[in-house]
Amino acid sequence: MGKYTDEEIRSLPKITCKVAADYLGIAPMAVSIGMRNDSLPIGFAIHNEDRYSDSWSYHIIAERLIAYKHGRINEVQIQSIEKNLETI
């Protein structure tokens, strides 16, 4: 069992890769790499490239993280949701 409850995750102002990892019971690097490779559908990984630096930013969505942990969401469902949002 992770260190956080569903309610604690919902109440956090920002969910870091470390918090998500503790909640899922995996390594923080697994969260960041999974998000970068679009294989962990809990939010967005944004690649920041400019002339002087190369870094990543992560935006983890509480409800996606909770749904993923409980096996209620997969990549196909997310693509369908995002496609419907674009239509609206």
BELFEN-V380618 format. One record per pair of residues at least 24 apart in sequence whose C-alpha atoms are under 10 Angstrom apart, sorted by the first residue. I is the first residue (numbers start at 1). GAP is how many residues later the second one is. Records with the same first field share a line. If there is no record, write none. Layout:
I->GAP + GAP
//
This chain:
1->24
2->24
5->61
6->56 + 57 + 59 + 60 + 61 + 63
7->55 + 59
8->54
9->52 + 53 + 54 + 56 + 57
10->51 + 52 + 53 + 55 + 56
11->51
12->50
13->49
14->45 + 46 + 47 + 48
15->43 + 44 + 45 + 46 + 47 + 50
16->41 + 42 + 43 + 44
17->40 + 41 + 42 + 43
19->41
20->40 + 41 + 42 + 45 + 46 + 49
23->42 + 43 + 46
24->41 + 42 + 44 + 45 + 46
25->44
31->27
32->24 + 25 + 26
35->24 + 25
38->37
39->35 + 36
40->24 + 25 + 28 + 34 + 35
41->24 + 26 + 27 + 32 + 33 + 34 + 35 + 36 + 37 + 38
42->24 + 25 + 26 + 27 + 31 + 32 + 33 + 36
//
